[in-house]
Amino acid sequence: MGQPVEHAVYLNRTGFPIPECLKLTERERTILNRYGHWMRALVEKQIDPNTPEQCHFVGVARGELDATSEFERLWMKCVDAKRPTRLTDHFARLVSAREAVCELREEYVARRDELLAPLREQLAALEAEFAGRIAETQAEAARIEAETRAAVLAHGAGFSHAGIRATVARPRISWDNTGMAAYLETHPEVAVHRRVGKPVVALRFDTPVHEVERL
């Protein structure tokens, strides 16, 4: 089955402008030259997606889904290349701020160790005395907690006693986004029930920074 007429208009256009700073393979350049205008038209809502794959591509471009196809990864390369250079400044400042935390924590640990040095032998003996007892007591508390959770589930409702409040949450319901996008193509009336939340930024650091320990 051929593409809709409105898609064909963009599919017939070539010569998609490629940012100079973007490093691409010859195949990637060929794909962008051939399909770049069409991909941008999908992202900018100039045309509507008409297959599950196209719906997924649009979701990736909007930051709602992870890129899984060659087209999606290539488009995200273009997006990253066009981001404002000020974004790198934010990351540079974040690196500096995290380094400051590390330096302060190292200074704190060094000062703390200096103060605690005369007490280390006494602390080691105290830890040896209590370590086993604490572990056994924690294990028993965890076992009783698991039994209590099971009892609340069997009860089927929340319960409060002796300063402990137990609540029973309903099972979380999730949907297959890819499957729902395909279903939406043939049942557009369900679109009124679709809600799109605000974007969320997740940062993963190669070197974690822990909070300054407190005595």
Rosetta constraint file for C-alpha pairs under 8 A:
AtomPair CA 3 CA 7 HARMONIC 5.99 0.50
AtomPair CA 3 CA 8 HARMONIC 6.18 0.50
AtomPair CA 4 CA 8 HARMONIC 6.33 0.50
AtomPair CA 5 CA 9 HARMONIC 6.52 0.50
AtomPair CA 6 CA 10 HARMONIC 7.31 0.50
AtomPair CA 6 CA 47 HARMONIC 6.68 0.50
AtomPair CA 7 CA 11 HARMONIC 6.18 0.50
AtomPair CA 7 CA 38 HARMONIC 7.00 0.50
AtomPair CA 7 CA 47 HARMONIC 6.68 0.50
AtomPair CA 8 CA 12 HARMONIC 5.95 0.50
AtomPair CA 9 CA 13 HARMONIC 6.95 0.50
AtomPair CA 10 CA 35 HARMONIC 7.89 0.50
AtomPair CA 10 CA 37 HARMONIC 5.71 0.50
AtomPair CA 10 CA 38 HARMONIC 4.73 0.50
AtomPair CA 10 CA 41 HARMONIC 7.31 0.50
AtomPair CA 11 CA 34 HARMONIC 7.25 0.50
AtomPair CA 11 CA 35 HARMONIC 6.07 0.50
AtomPair CA 11 CA 37 HARMONIC 7.09 0.50
AtomPair CA 11 CA 38 HARMONIC 5.42 0.50
AtomPair CA 12 CA 34 HARMONIC 7.99 0.50
AtomPair CA 13 CA 34 HARMONIC 7.27 0.50
AtomPair CA 13 CA 35 HARMONIC 7.83 0.50
AtomPair CA 13 CA 37 HARMONIC 6.54 0.50
AtomPair CA 13 CA 38 HARMONIC 7.87 0.50
AtomPair CA 14 CA 33 HARMONIC 5.31 0.50
AtomPair CA 14 CA 34 HARMONIC 5.23 0.50
AtomPair CA 14 CA 35 HARMONIC 7.18 0.50
AtomPair CA 14 CA 36 HARMONIC 7.56 0.50
AtomPair CA 14 CA 37 HARMONIC 7.17 0.50
AtomPair CA 15 CA 33 HARMONIC 4.99 0.50
AtomPair CA 15 CA 34 HARMONIC 7.27 0.50
AtomPair CA 16 CA 32 HARMONIC 6.25 0.50
AtomPair CA 16 CA 33 HARMONIC 4.97 0.50
AtomPair CA 16 CA 34 HARMONIC 7.54 0.50
AtomPair CA 16 CA 35 HARMONIC 7.84 0.50
AtomPair CA 16 CA 36 HARMONIC 5.36 0.50
AtomPair CA 16 CA 37 HARMONIC 5.97 0.50
AtomPair CA 17 CA 33 HARMONIC 7.85 0.50
AtomPair CA 18 CA 22 HARMONIC 7.18 0.50
AtomPair CA 18 CA 32 HARMONIC 7.78 0.50
AtomPair CA 18 CA 78 HARMONIC 7.85 0.50
AtomPair CA 19 CA 78 HARMONIC 7.55 0.50
AtomPair CA 19 CA 81 HARMONIC 7.06 0.50
AtomPair CA 19 CA 82 HARMONIC 7.52 0.50
AtomPair CA 21 CA 81 HARMONIC 6.80 0.50
AtomPair CA 22 CA 77 HARMONIC 7.62 0.50
AtomPair CA 22 CA 78 HARMONIC 7.11 0.50
AtomPair CA 22 CA 81 HARMONIC 6.01 0.50
AtomPair CA 24 CA 28 HARMONIC 5.75 0.50
AtomPair CA 24 CA 29 HARMONIC 6.23 0.50
AtomPair CA 25 CA 29 HARMONIC 6.32 0.50
AtomPair CA 26 CA 30 HARMONIC 6.23 0.50
AtomPair CA 27 CA 31 HARMONIC 6.25 0.50
AtomPair CA 28 CA 32 HARMONIC 6.23 0.50
AtomPair CA 28 CA 74 HARMONIC 7.03 0.50
AtomPair CA 29 CA 33 HARMONIC 6.02 0.50
AtomPair CA 30 CA 34 HARMONIC 6.13 0.50
AtomPair CA 31 CA 35 HARMONIC 5.76 0.50
AtomPair CA 31 CA 36 HARMONIC 7.13 0.50
AtomPair CA 31 CA 71 HARMONIC 7.98 0.50
AtomPair CA 32 CA 36 HARMONIC 4.35 0.50
AtomPair CA 32 CA 37 HARMONIC 7.95 0.50
AtomPair CA 35 CA 39 HARMONIC 6.17 0.50
AtomPair CA 36 CA 40 HARMONIC 6.20 0.50
AtomPair CA 37 CA 41 HARMONIC 6.13 0.50
AtomPair CA 38 CA 42 HARMONIC 6.40 0.50
AtomPair CA 39 CA 43 HARMONIC 6.36 0.50
AtomPair CA 39 CA 75 HARMONIC 7.86 0.50
AtomPair CA 40 CA 44 HARMONIC 5.99 0.50
AtomPair CA 41 CA 45 HARMONIC 6.00 0.50
AtomPair CA 41 CA 46 HARMONIC 4.91 0.50
AtomPair CA 41 CA 47 HARMONIC 5.87 0.50
AtomPair CA 42 CA 46 HARMONIC 6.15 0.50
AtomPair CA 42 CA 47 HARMONIC 5.38 0.50
AtomPair CA 42 CA 48 HARMONIC 6.27 0.50
AtomPair CA 42 CA 49 HARMONIC 6.56 0.50
AtomPair CA 42 CA 54 HARMONIC 7.97 0.50
AtomPair CA 42 CA 58 HARMONIC 6.65 0.50
AtomPair CA 43 CA 58 HARMONIC 5.64 0.50
AtomPair CA 43 CA 61 HARMONIC 6.49 0.50
AtomPair CA 43 CA 62 HARMONIC 7.73 0.50
AtomPair CA 49 CA 54 HARMONIC 5.14 0.50
AtomPair CA 49 CA 55 HARMONIC 5.55 0.50
AtomPair CA 49 CA 58 HARMONIC 7.80 0.50
AtomPair CA 50 CA 54 HARMONIC 6.55 0.50
AtomPair CA 50 CA 55 HARMONIC 7.30 0.50
AtomPair CA 50 CA 185 HARMONIC 7.00 0.50
AtomPair CA 51 CA 55 HARMONIC 6.32 0.50
AtomPair CA 51 CA 182 HARMONIC 7.07 0.50
AtomPair CA 51 CA 185 HARMONIC 7.63 0.50
AtomPair CA 52 CA 56 HARMONIC 6.16 0.50
AtomPair CA 52 CA 178 HARMONIC 6.89 0.50
AtomPair CA 52 CA 179 HARMONIC 7.90 0.50
AtomPair CA 52 CA 181 HARMONIC 6.34 0.50
AtomPair CA 52 CA 182 HARMONIC 4.97 0.50
AtomPair CA 53 CA 57 HARMONIC 6.20 0.50
AtomPair CA 54 CA 58 HARMONIC 6.30 0.50
AtomPair CA 55 CA 59 HARMONIC 6.26 0.50
AtomPair CA 55 CA 178 HARMONIC 7.96 0.50
AtomPair CA 55 CA 181 HARMONIC 6.46 0.50
AtomPair CA 55 CA 182 HARMONIC 7.75 0.50
AtomPair CA 56 CA 60 HARMONIC 6.22 0.50
AtomPair CA 56 CA 65 HARMONIC 7.28 0.50
AtomPair CA 56 CA 178 HARMONIC 6.63 0.50
AtomPair CA 56 CA 181 HARMONIC 7.77 0.50
AtomPair CA 57 CA 61 HARMONIC 6.28 0.50
AtomPair CA 57 CA 67 HARMONIC 7.69 0.50
AtomPair CA 57 CA 71 HARMONIC 7.87 0.50
AtomPair CA 57 CA 72 HARMONIC 5.86 0.50
AtomPair CA 58 CA 62 HARMONIC 6.26 0.50
AtomPair CA 59 CA 63 HARMONIC 6.36 0.50
AtomPair CA 59 CA 64 HARMONIC 5.14 0.50
AtomPair CA 59 CA 65 HARMONIC 5.41 0.50
AtomPair CA 60 CA 64 HARMONIC 5.66 0.50
AtomPair CA 60 CA 65 HARMONIC 4.55 0.50
AtomPair CA 60 CA 66 HARMONIC 5.70 0.50
AtomPair CA 60 CA 67 HARMONIC 5.75 0.50
AtomPair CA 60 CA 72 HARMONIC 6.79 0.50
AtomPair CA 61 CA 72 HARMONIC 7.52 0.50
AtomPair CA 61 CA 75 HARMONIC 7.45 0.50
AtomPair CA 61 CA 76 HARMONIC 6.87 0.50
AtomPair CA 63 CA 199 HARMONIC 7.47 0.50
AtomPair CA 64 CA 199 HARMONIC 7.71 0.50
AtomPair CA 67 CA 72 HARMONIC 5.25 0.50
AtomPair CA 67 CA 73 HARMONIC 5.56 0.50
AtomPair CA 67 CA 76 HARMONIC 7.97 0.50
AtomPair CA 68 CA 72 HARMONIC 6.57 0.50
AtomPair CA 68 CA 73 HARMONIC 6.96 0.50
AtomPair CA 69 CA 73 HARMONIC 6.26 0.50
AtomPair CA 70 CA 74 HARMONIC 6.06 0.50
AtomPair CA 71 CA 75 HARMONIC 6.15 0.50
AtomPair CA 72 CA 76 HARMONIC 6.28 0.50
AtomPair CA 73 CA 77 HARMONIC 6.33 0.50
AtomPair CA 74 CA 78 HARMONIC 6.61 0.50
AtomPair CA 75 CA 79 HARMONIC 6.36 0.50
AtomPair CA 76 CA 80 HARMONIC 6.09 0.50
AtomPair CA 77 CA 81 HARMONIC 6.21 0.50
AtomPair CA 78 CA 82 HARMONIC 6.44 0.50
AtomPair CA 79 CA 83 HARMONIC 6.52 0.50
AtomPair CA 83 CA 87 HARMONIC 7.17 0.50
AtomPair CA 84 CA 88 HARMONIC 7.99 0.50
AtomPair CA 85 CA 89 HARMONIC 7.13 0.50
AtomPair CA 86 CA 90 HARMONIC 6.63 0.50
AtomPair CA 87 CA 91 HARMONIC 6.57 0.50
AtomPair CA 88 CA 92 HARMONIC 6.11 0.50
AtomPair CA 89 CA 93 HARMONIC 6.16 0.50
AtomPair CA 90 CA 94 HARMONIC 6.17 0.50
AtomPair CA 91 CA 95 HARMONIC 6.20 0.50
AtomPair CA 92 CA 96 HARMONIC 6.35 0.50
AtomPair CA 93 CA 97 HARMONIC 6.11 0.50
AtomPair CA 94 CA 98 HARMONIC 6.16 0.50
AtomPair CA 95 CA 99 HARMONIC 6.15 0.50
AtomPair CA 96 CA 100 HARMONIC 6.21 0.50
AtomPair CA 97 CA 101 HARMONIC 6.45 0.50
AtomPair CA 98 CA 102 HARMONIC 6.36 0.50
AtomPair CA 98 CA 209 HARMONIC 6.85 0.50
AtomPair CA 99 CA 103 HARMONIC 6.18 0.50
AtomPair CA 100 CA 104 HARMONIC 6.12 0.50
AtomPair CA 101 CA 105 HARMONIC 6.06 0.50
AtomPair CA 101 CA 209 HARMONIC 7.37 0.50
AtomPair CA 102 CA 106 HARMONIC 6.11 0.50
AtomPair CA 102 CA 209 HARMONIC 6.66 0.50
AtomPair CA 103 CA 107 HARMONIC 6.27 0.50
AtomPair CA 104 CA 108 HARMONIC 6.14 0.50
AtomPair CA 105 CA 109 HARMONIC 6.10 0.50
AtomPair CA 105 CA 211 HARMONIC 7.99 0.50
AtomPair CA 105 CA 212 HARMONIC 5.56 0.50
AtomPair CA 105 CA 213 HARMONIC 7.94 0.50
AtomPair CA 106 CA 110 HARMONIC 6.16 0.50
AtomPair CA 107 CA 111 HARMONIC 6.27 0.50
AtomPair CA 108 CA 112 HARMONIC 6.05 0.50
AtomPair CA 108 CA 212 HARMONIC 7.82 0.50
AtomPair CA 109 CA 113 HARMONIC 6.01 0.50
AtomPair CA 110 CA 114 HARMONIC 6.26 0.50
AtomPair CA 111 CA 115 HARMONIC 6.40 0.50
AtomPair CA 112 CA 116 HARMONIC 6.12 0.50
AtomPair CA 113 CA 117 HARMONIC 5.83 0.50
AtomPair CA 116 CA 120 HARMONIC 6.25 0.50
AtomPair CA 119 CA 123 HARMONIC 6.10 0.50
AtomPair CA 120 CA 124 HARMONIC 6.00 0.50
AtomPair CA 121 CA 125 HARMONIC 6.33 0.50
AtomPair CA 122 CA 126 HARMONIC 6.20 0.50
AtomPair CA 123 CA 127 HARMONIC 6.08 0.50
AtomPair CA 124 CA 128 HARMONIC 6.17 0.50
AtomPair CA 125 CA 129 HARMONIC 6.21 0.50
AtomPair CA 126 CA 130 HARMONIC 6.34 0.50
AtomPair CA 127 CA 131 HARMONIC 5.53 0.50
AtomPair CA 128 CA 132 HARMONIC 7.57 0.50
AtomPair CA 129 CA 133 HARMONIC 7.83 0.50
AtomPair CA 130 CA 134 HARMONIC 5.92 0.50
AtomPair CA 131 CA 135 HARMONIC 6.19 0.50
AtomPair CA 132 CA 136 HARMONIC 6.22 0.50
AtomPair CA 133 CA 137 HARMONIC 6.12 0.50
AtomPair CA 134 CA 138 HARMONIC 6.03 0.50
AtomPair CA 135 CA 139 HARMONIC 6.12 0.50
AtomPair CA 136 CA 140 HARMONIC 6.25 0.50
AtomPair CA 137 CA 141 HARMONIC 6.19 0.50
AtomPair CA 138 CA 142 HARMONIC 6.09 0.50
AtomPair CA 139 CA 143 HARMONIC 6.20 0.50
AtomPair CA 140 CA 144 HARMONIC 6.26 0.50
AtomPair CA 141 CA 145 HARMONIC 6.05 0.50
AtomPair CA 142 CA 146 HARMONIC 6.22 0.50
AtomPair CA 143 CA 147 HARMONIC 6.38 0.50
AtomPair CA 144 CA 148 HARMONIC 6.10 0.50
AtomPair CA 145 CA 149 HARMONIC 6.19 0.50
AtomPair CA 146 CA 150 HARMONIC 6.28 0.50
AtomPair CA 147 CA 151 HARMONIC 6.16 0.50
AtomPair CA 148 CA 152 HARMONIC 6.23 0.50
AtomPair CA 149 CA 153 HARMONIC 6.30 0.50
AtomPair CA 150 CA 154 HARMONIC 6.22 0.50
AtomPair CA 151 CA 155 HARMONIC 6.12 0.50
AtomPair CA 152 CA 156 HARMONIC 6.24 0.50
AtomPair CA 152 CA 157 HARMONIC 6.73 0.50
AtomPair CA 152 CA 158 HARMONIC 6.92 0.50
AtomPair CA 152 CA 159 HARMONIC 7.27 0.50
AtomPair CA 152 CA 166 HARMONIC 7.38 0.50
AtomPair CA 152 CA 168 HARMONIC 7.66 0.50
AtomPair CA 153 CA 157 HARMONIC 7.16 0.50
AtomPair CA 153 CA 168 HARMONIC 7.12 0.50
AtomPair CA 156 CA 168 HARMONIC 7.26 0.50
AtomPair CA 157 CA 167 HARMONIC 6.88 0.50
AtomPair CA 157 CA 168 HARMONIC 5.92 0.50
AtomPair CA 158 CA 165 HARMONIC 7.54 0.50
AtomPair CA 158 CA 166 HARMONIC 5.21 0.50
AtomPair CA 158 CA 167 HARMONIC 4.25 0.50
AtomPair CA 158 CA 168 HARMONIC 5.60 0.50
AtomPair CA 159 CA 165 HARMONIC 6.09 0.50
AtomPair CA 159 CA 166 HARMONIC 5.17 0.50
AtomPair CA 159 CA 167 HARMONIC 6.69 0.50
AtomPair CA 160 CA 164 HARMONIC 5.61 0.50
AtomPair CA 160 CA 165 HARMONIC 4.37 0.50
AtomPair CA 160 CA 166 HARMONIC 5.99 0.50
AtomPair CA 161 CA 165 HARMONIC 6.65 0.50
AtomPair CA 175 CA 180 HARMONIC 7.23 0.50
AtomPair CA 176 CA 180 HARMONIC 6.03 0.50
AtomPair CA 177 CA 181 HARMONIC 6.01 0.50
AtomPair CA 178 CA 182 HARMONIC 6.42 0.50
AtomPair CA 179 CA 183 HARMONIC 6.22 0.50
AtomPair CA 180 CA 184 HARMONIC 6.00 0.50
AtomPair CA 181 CA 185 HARMONIC 6.64 0.50
AtomPair CA 182 CA 186 HARMONIC 7.34 0.50
AtomPair CA 183 CA 187 HARMONIC 6.05 0.50
AtomPair CA 184 CA 188 HARMONIC 5.08 0.50
AtomPair CA 184 CA 189 HARMONIC 7.81 0.50
AtomPair CA 184 CA 190 HARMONIC 6.72 0.50
AtomPair CA 184 CA 191 HARMONIC 6.87 0.50
AtomPair CA 190 CA 194 HARMONIC 7.25 0.50
